[in-house]
Amino acid sequence: MTSIAARFSINTDDPFNALRAGILGTVVTPDHPDYEGARQVVSIAVDRHPAAIVRCAGTEDVAFTVRFARERGIEIAPRSGAHSGLGHSSIDDAIVIDMGGMRGINIDPVSRTAV
C-alpha cells in the first residue's frame, strides 16, 4: 500500500503544503494541536484518523480540496456538523472536508445557481 506522502507530486516534508497554499481555510494534520478535537465525531464509538481535516472558509476551498484529493487519489469525506452516529463524516487516511463553519448561501438570480 502506498503512503499518502508517496502519492504527492511535490517534494516536501509536509505533503499538505500545496493544499494549505491553495485555500483560505485551515488544514489540520496529525501534528496540529487541534487535530484530536477536529477528528472527533458525535459518536465516541467511532475512532477514525484522517490524514487531514480541511476547515473550509468558502466554496472555493471545497472545490480546491476536492481537486487536490482527486489528483492524488485520496479519498474524501464531507462533513457539516459531524453528527453522523456511524461516523460517515470521517475516513481513516482520507481528507475530511469540514464545511461546519460555512453559513448561508448566495443565489445568482440570473443563472439561478448558488455562488
ChimeraX attribute file (.defattr): number of C-alpha atoms within 10 A of each C-alpha:
attribute: neighborCount
match mode: 1-to-1
recipient: residues
	/A:1	3
	/A:2	6
	/A:3	8
	/A:4	15
	/A:5	16
	/A:6	11
	/A:7	13
	/A:8	19
	/A:9	10
	/A:10	13
	/A:11	9
	/A:12	11
	/A:13	8
	/A:14	11
	/A:15	16
	/A:16	19
	/A:17	12
	/A:18	13
	/A:19	19
	/A:20	16
	/A:21	11
	/A:22	13
	/A:23	20
	/A:24	14
	/A:25	19
	/A:26	17
	/A:27	22
	/A:28	23
	/A:29	21
	/A:30	15
	/A:31	9
	/A:32	11
	/A:33	10
	/A:34	12
	/A:35	18
	/A:36	13
	/A:37	8
	/A:38	20
	/A:39	23
	/A:40	18
	/A:41	22
	/A:42	13
	/A:43	13
	/A:44	10
	/A:45	10
	/A:46	16
	/A:47	14
	/A:48	16
	/A:49	20
	/A:50	22
	/A:51	23
	/A:52	24
	/A:53	26
	/A:54	25
	/A:55	23
	/A:56	23
	/A:57	18
	/A:58	17
	/A:59	14
	/A:60	15
	/A:61	22
	/A:62	20
	/A:63	13
	/A:64	15
	/A:65	22
	/A:66	18
	/A:67	13
	/A:68	18
	/A:69	16
	/A:70	12
	/A:71	12
	/A:72	14
	/A:73	13
	/A:74	16
	/A:75	16
	/A:76	23
	/A:77	18
	/A:78	20
	/A:79	21
	/A:80	13
	/A:81	13
	/A:82	21
	/A:83	14
	/A:84	15
	/A:85	13
	/A:86	14
	/A:87	20
	/A:88	14
	/A:89	22
	/A:90	27
	/A:91	19
	/A:92	15
	/A:93	16
	/A:94	20
	/A:95	26
	/A:96	27
	/A:97	24
	/A:98	25
	/A:99	20
	/A:100	14
	/A:101	13
	/A:102	13
	/A:103	8
	/A:104	5
	/A:105	11
	/A:106	8
	/A:107	10
	/A:108	10
	/A:109	8
	/A:110	6
	/A:111	8
	/A:112	8
	/A:113	10
	/A:114	10
	/A:115	11
